[in-house]
């Protein structure tokens, strides 16, 4: 399963080339992604359209694309880069082009090395969201003077504001 994959060779579990039919009635476009509340506010559509598609705080108090007033050409361009639109290439197709010489595993995709880690302090581990390693590394970098500050998210606690905001720890 962890064998190198190169185009034209069979690797068990490797993604096949994805043919994405254009104009299919069942196709999810950016309009569907936004309309169904699946937009995560990544901003790819805004970047691809020079801001013609705006990213704003939506009704769920999270960033999301706002297609209001965007020209049809911009909406189509945004749909071609939206990670949840069927008009965009998915991560497996992009990875096959870029990383085909690396090892492949159907569960994680292409990789050169793969490691897993977590805290061993049970008290801190139980208070973490996913192992606590990122917070621990940030603390170590600050304590050792390797960075001046760490920018991270924190709960907002403000009515009508986004659920999270950015803060700096020094």
C-alpha positions as CSV (number, residue, x, y, z in Angstrom):
1,X,0.0,0.0,0.0
2,X,2.9,2.4,0.6
3,X,4.6,1.8,-2.7
4,X,5.8,4.7,-4.9
5,X,3.2,5.8,-7.5
6,X,4.1,7.1,-10.9
7,X,1.6,8.0,-13.7
8,X,0.8,5.0,-15.8
9,X,1.5,2.4,-13.1
10,X,-1.1,0.7,-10.9
11,X,-0.8,1.4,-7.2
12,X,-3.4,-0.3,-5.0
13,X,-5.8,2.4,-3.6
14,X,-4.3,5.2,-5.6
15,X,-6.8,7.7,-7.0
16,X,-7.8,7.2,-10.6
17,X,-7.8,10.2,-12.9
18,X,-11.0,12.1,-12.1
19,X,-13.1,13.0,-15.2
20,X,-15.4,15.8,-14.1
21,X,-18.2,16.3,-16.7
22,X,-19.0,19.9,-17.3
23,X,-22.6,21.1,-17.3
24,X,-23.9,18.0,-15.5
25,X,-27.3,18.7,-13.8
26,X,-26.2,16.9,-10.7
27,X,-23.0,18.9,-10.4
28,X,-22.5,21.1,-7.3
29,X,-21.3,24.5,-8.2
30,X,-20.2,27.4,-6.0
31,X,-23.8,28.6,-5.9
32,X,-24.9,25.3,-4.3
33,X,-21.9,25.3,-1.9
34,X,-22.8,28.8,-0.6
35,X,-26.6,28.2,-0.7
36,X,-26.3,25.0,1.3
37,X,-24.1,26.5,4.0
38,X,-21.0,24.4,3.0
39,X,-18.7,27.3,2.3
40,X,-15.8,27.5,4.8
41,X,-14.7,31.0,3.8
42,X,-11.3,30.0,2.5
43,X,-11.2,33.0,0.1
44,X,-10.0,31.1,-3.0
45,X,-12.9,32.4,-5.0
46,X,-12.3,36.0,-3.9
47,X,-8.6,35.7,-4.8
48,X,-9.3,34.1,-8.2
49,X,-11.7,36.9,-9.1
50,X,-9.8,39.9,-7.8
51,X,-12.4,40.5,-5.1
52,X,-15.5,40.3,-7.4
53,X,-16.7,37.6,-5.0
54,X,-16.5,38.9,-1.5
55,X,-15.9,36.9,1.6
56,X,-18.0,38.2,4.5
57,X,-19.2,37.1,7.9
58,X,-22.4,35.2,7.1
59,X,-25.5,34.3,9.1
60,X,-23.6,31.5,11.0
61,X,-21.1,34.1,12.2
62,X,-18.4,32.5,10.0
63,X,-16.6,33.7,6.9
64,X,-18.3,32.6,3.7
65,X,-18.4,33.7,0.1
66,X,-21.0,36.3,-0.9
67,X,-22.0,35.9,-4.5
68,X,-24.4,38.9,-4.5
69,X,-23.7,41.2,-7.3
70,X,-20.8,39.2,-8.7
71,X,-20.8,38.9,-12.5
72,X,-21.5,35.5,-13.9
73,X,-17.9,35.2,-15.3
74,X,-16.6,35.8,-11.8
75,X,-19.0,33.2,-10.3
76,X,-17.8,30.6,-12.8
77,X,-14.2,31.5,-12.1
78,X,-14.8,31.2,-8.4
79,X,-16.5,27.8,-8.9
80,X,-13.5,26.5,-10.7
81,X,-11.3,27.1,-7.5
82,X,-13.9,26.4,-4.8
83,X,-12.7,23.3,-2.9
84,X,-16.3,22.0,-2.6
85,X,-17.5,22.6,-6.1
86,X,-17.5,19.8,-8.6
87,X,-16.2,22.3,-11.2
88,X,-12.8,22.4,-9.4
89,X,-10.2,19.7,-9.5
90,X,-10.1,17.7,-6.3
91,X,-7.1,17.3,-4.0
92,X,-6.4,13.7,-5.3
93,X,-6.2,14.9,-8.9
94,X,-3.9,17.9,-8.0
95,X,-1.7,15.6,-5.8
96,X,-1.3,13.1,-8.6
97,X,0.1,15.8,-10.8
98,X,2.4,17.2,-8.1
99,X,3.5,14.3,-5.9
100,X,3.2,11.2,-8.0
101,X,6.8,10.2,-7.2
102,X,6.1,9.9,-3.5
103,X,4.6,7.0,-1.5
104,X,0.8,6.7,-1.6
105,X,-1.7,5.5,0.9
106,X,-5.4,5.7,0.3
107,X,-6.0,6.9,3.8
108,X,-3.7,9.9,3.8
109,X,-2.7,10.4,0.2
110,X,0.9,11.0,-1.0
111,X,3.7,11.4,1.5
112,X,7.4,11.4,2.0
113,X,7.4,10.6,5.7
114,X,4.5,10.2,8.1
115,X,4.7,10.7,11.8
116,X,2.2,11.0,14.7
117,X,2.7,12.5,18.1
118,X,0.7,13.6,21.2
119,X,1.4,14.9,24.7
120,X,2.2,12.4,27.4
121,X,0.9,14.6,30.2
122,X,-2.6,13.1,30.7
123,X,-4.0,16.3,32.3
124,X,-3.0,18.5,29.4
125,X,-4.0,15.8,26.9
126,X,-7.5,15.7,28.3
127,X,-7.8,19.5,27.9
128,X,-6.6,19.5,24.3
129,X,-8.7,19.3,21.2
130,X,-6.5,16.9,19.2
131,X,-3.5,15.8,21.2
132,X,-2.2,19.2,22.3
133,X,1.0,19.1,20.3
134,X,0.5,22.4,18.4
135,X,0.0,24.3,21.7
136,X,3.0,22.6,23.3
137,X,5.3,23.4,20.3
138,X,4.1,27.0,20.4
139,X,4.8,27.3,24.1
140,X,8.3,25.8,23.6
141,X,9.1,28.2,20.8
142,X,8.1,31.2,23.0
143,X,9.8,29.9,26.1
144,X,13.1,29.3,24.2
145,X,12.9,32.7,22.4
146,X,12.8,31.1,19.0
147,X,9.8,33.3,18.1
148,X,8.6,36.7,19.3
149,X,4.9,35.8,19.3
150,X,2.3,33.2,18.2
151,X,-0.8,34.3,16.4
152,X,-3.7,31.9,17.1
153,X,-7.5,31.7,17.3
154,X,-9.4,32.2,20.5
155,X,-13.2,32.2,21.2
156,X,-14.8,35.6,20.5
157,X,-17.4,35.8,23.3
158,X,-19.0,38.8,21.6
159,X,-22.6,38.7,20.4
160,X,-22.9,39.3,16.7
161,X,-19.2,38.8,16.1
162,X,-17.5,35.8,14.5
163,X,-17.3,32.8,16.8
164,X,-13.5,33.1,16.9
165,X,-11.0,35.9,16.6
166,X,-7.2,36.1,16.3
167,X,-5.0,36.9,19.3
168,X,-1.3,37.1,19.9
169,X,0.5,35.3,22.7
170,X,4.0,36.5,23.6
